[in-house]
């Protein structure tokens, strides 16, 4: 497996070999006619490889390509964070604004939660997916794939609570609630829907014309990949869940073509200057100055490495890989997986998007990164 990755990106290998070896590597992952994935590799501002494997859905069998739009899931968070940062630059928000100031009417336990806490997963806000369980126990199924929970309903659930999971800034826990709330904060500060904030402040300026925050009934997603789950009988379309309509934590759809533009904007500081980006790329510390840890307990879901140190900025994980500075984020939701791995000091970026939930994209992306980084070390 590693040998294939190294061969894929060997300095002397022509482009046709790169494609041939990648196809060989992925043959065991995506069979002909199956939902699959899209792969992007960039070095020093240049796209050196982009390819789709498999089909967008099992109905049309349309092939995946660089313009196929996938649900990004939690890769959305880096864009939500950028929107907040742009509003901070505008003077409409401050990182130390409290939740009760940013969203008047939020209960008293939000008075100690700041926008910075929300960005860094140190807010202690309850998990809205857990909060969804209580009304459903009392009244039966409330939210389904057809009747999905919306951002305002997430806020309503949070406003019924009287305290968080921990005092803000004293611990770390990955929080989809925090990023849904950040979308609402951005919308209120900009006085327009959050999807419009993303489009006007990020997507349109960067020419990301095929990227949007999907809101059923308000917009559509052409050239869309549909999510799938692998079951004993085969792959089944499982595109939406009861939580698929929330925006700030995972509602953006995009494609390789546009994510290359996003990567270039990050590389060149096209949206935010180096100084303005610095807080996003600085690992958070807890109130007592200590580095945070992943929550203890079982591994799984949003708890990737229980009890281990975690480095997180604004919408980015920041732990290095084999001594190399790295910014990365993954996304997982019903039927989709996504990952962005960036090695800024080396000028290497890897993006992999999948419309199926059974492929380990984190391992795959790092294999591809290892091969590409090896090209530089061999020179």
Secondary structure, 3 states (H helix, E strand, C coil): CHHHHHHHCCCCCCHHHHHHHHHHHHCCCCCCCCECEEEEEEECCEEEEEEEECECCCCCCCECCCCCEEECHHHHHHHHHHHHHHHHHHCCCCCCCEHHHHCCCCCHHHHHCEHHHHHHCCCCCCCHHHHHHHHHHHHCCCCCCCCCCCHHHHHHHHHCCCCCCCCCCCCCCCCHHHHHHHHHHHHHHHCCCHHHHHHHHHHCCCCCCCCEECCECCECCCCECCCEEEECCEEEECCCCCCCCCCCCCCEEECHHHHHHHHHHHHHCCCCCHHHHHHHHCCCECCCCCECECCCCCCECCECCCCCECCECCCCECCCECCECCEEEEEEECCEEEEEEEECCCCEEEEEEECCCCCCHHHHHHHHHHHHHHHHHCC
